[in-house]
Amino acid sequence: MDQGRRSPELVRKQPTSVPALRRRPAWAALERHYQTVKDVHLRQLFAEDRKRGDRLAIEAAGIYLDYSKNRITDQTLTLLLRLAEESGLRDRIDAMFRGDNINVSENRAVLHVALRAPRDASIIHDGRNVVPDVHAVLDKMAGFTHRLRSGAWKGHTGKRIRHVINIGIGGSDLGPVMAYEALRHYSERAMTFRFVSNVDGTDFAEAVRDLDPAETLFIVSSKTFTTLETMTNARTARDWLLAGLNGEADAIASHFVAVSTNASEVAKFGIDTANMFGFWDWVGGRYSMDSAIGLSTMVAIGPDGFRDMLNGFHEMDEHFRSAPFERNLPVLMGLLAIWYNNFFGAQTVAVLPYEQYLKRFPAYLQQLTMESNGKHVTGDGITVDYDTGPIYWGEPGTNGQHSFYQLIHQGTRLIPCDFIAFAHSLNPLGRHHDMLLANVFAQTEALAFGKTAEQVEAEGTPDWRVPHRLFAGNRPSNTLLPDKLTPEALGKLVALYEHSVFTQGMIWQVDSYDQWGVELGKALAQQIIPQLEDPTEPELKHDSSTNALIRRYRKLKASG
Ligand SMILES: O=P(O)(O)OC[C@H]1O[C@](O)(CO)[C@@H](O)[C@@H]1O
């Protein structure tokens, strides 16, 4: 991995050496192939190959993936794999691991894989091995975690810290909150962990309602330390703390720490940079839960648990980097996502974790997938003539079954599903886990094979009701079945999706690592805030709808 960096100019040009997507021979072949398989039913595919369920399944890095219930033939896989080759995926993977500036629109490297590299690895960025820097921060986090969990780190009044509140948004919130919920089983029970993200004051008010400021520590997590929501919440937290501690300003030092890349803004806010945990501009927000942004995770599960999680990430990284594409979990999942998105026209992917602890996993994945691949131009700035990132959504099973599964089974849209379940429960209670897993297997079976009119009729259903009760089937799914939800397994799962997103983005040739699409709304909000707060009637130059909404809000606000 110890390699020199290419000049940005060279890297910028590199993607153009790959033909535009529609001009790649495998793409045209897939278009033709799609016409031959689009109406083939999974019933037929399984009937023709009795071993399909074993054959189209792999276990890698400790994760079992059954992808047999996808609308694919061996030829589909051959062509998708050829597409990956023609898209230069191998070269792009190497470029990422080498630290090339593959985030072309921001001219940055994308090195989240360095965050979980072992201590003795070497990854060179700007002529410097970044791995020792990563481990120095991990060591600092571990030292802080030990002091906090042992009670050596005290609050301003000498009381022990019992409550930790992470203030952040986007990648500085979704990763930490998802990981906390996912790993709650391994968490320090003597402490409470809360997460404040929304600029809606209710989020903060409810988070601190029952807390004693003397026992509360805030982790202000923000890559930039300028994000409106986070800085507003951080200032409110500071006011709340000081109000509870007789306004003693030196209390800040023992109740606030920061996670950021921006030391000067941290200092400006009043947090001693000795209590700052850094990371780097080559870590994207949505790829940062394993950086210092994961400080709350480390405090909750301890440094050893965090290390296990990083090892899980790393194992999947190595699998992605080295496994042949036909046995490469992230590559296969990424290619299948492309198959449905670009050939079947599926607009969404449902992520359905049958594991209560993963209840925030779909929300986490929404930022990871949609902020990464929700793009309309290639890295070279050319408007794409194909669809890019699908919409990801989901809820934990079995709750979703009693809500939106109706549409997945019998609606008019094709919704590929990722089912995620673990062989062992962390809370084995009677028959619960067998029932839970039975539901996973039942759902994938029902979606794939459905129920024919003959089967419905054979049950004595009156003719008029038969159409309502039949299930067309042929609805595709992946099933991920790791052994048990551990910190290590979580790391593997997240890295699996990170690299699947990479695979998709590289085939579409978009920059999966920028997020310019969030800028316009942010900038307009900055203009509108003073217009809402102006004591005199402001001159409004928006469109008539926005002007009317602002005036109406001002009027309602004034009327109390
Ligand atoms: O960590 P920061 O700088 O506060 O940014 C928070 C989030 O805002 C975004 O920049 C845009 O929503 C995300 O990419 C990022 O995770």
PDBQT file of the ligand as one rigid body, heavy atoms in Angstrom, charges set to zero:
ROOT
HETATM    1  O1  LIG A 601     -19.279  17.281  10.327  1.00  0.00    +0.000 OA
HETATM    2  P1  LIG A 601     -19.832  18.529   9.774  1.00  0.00    +0.000 P 
HETATM    3  O2  LIG A 601     -18.780  19.387   9.123  1.00  0.00    +0.000 OA
HETATM    4  O3  LIG A 601     -20.588  19.295  10.829  1.00  0.00    +0.000 OA
HETATM    5  O4  LIG A 601     -20.827  18.174   8.618  1.00  0.00    +0.000 OA
HETATM    6  C1  LIG A 601     -21.982  17.432   8.871  1.00  0.00    +0.000 C 
HETATM    7  C2  LIG A 601     -22.594  16.901   7.618  1.00  0.00    +0.000 C 
HETATM    8  O5  LIG A 601     -22.912  17.945   6.727  1.00  0.00    +0.000 OA
HETATM    9  C3  LIG A 601     -22.666  17.534   5.382  1.00  0.00    +0.000 C 
HETATM   10  O6  LIG A 601     -21.522  18.195   4.919  1.00  0.00    +0.000 OA
HETATM   11  C4  LIG A 601     -23.779  17.908   4.453  1.00  0.00    +0.000 C 
HETATM   12  O7  LIG A 601     -25.008  17.508   4.909  1.00  0.00    +0.000 OA
HETATM   13  C5  LIG A 601     -22.432  16.035   5.498  1.00  0.00    +0.000 C 
HETATM   14  O8  LIG A 601     -21.695  15.517   4.446  1.00  0.00    +0.000 OA
HETATM   15  C6  LIG A 601     -21.741  15.965   6.803  1.00  0.00    +0.000 C 
HETATM   16  O9  LIG A 601     -21.695  14.651   7.284  1.00  0.00    +0.000 OA
ENDROOT
TORSDOF 0
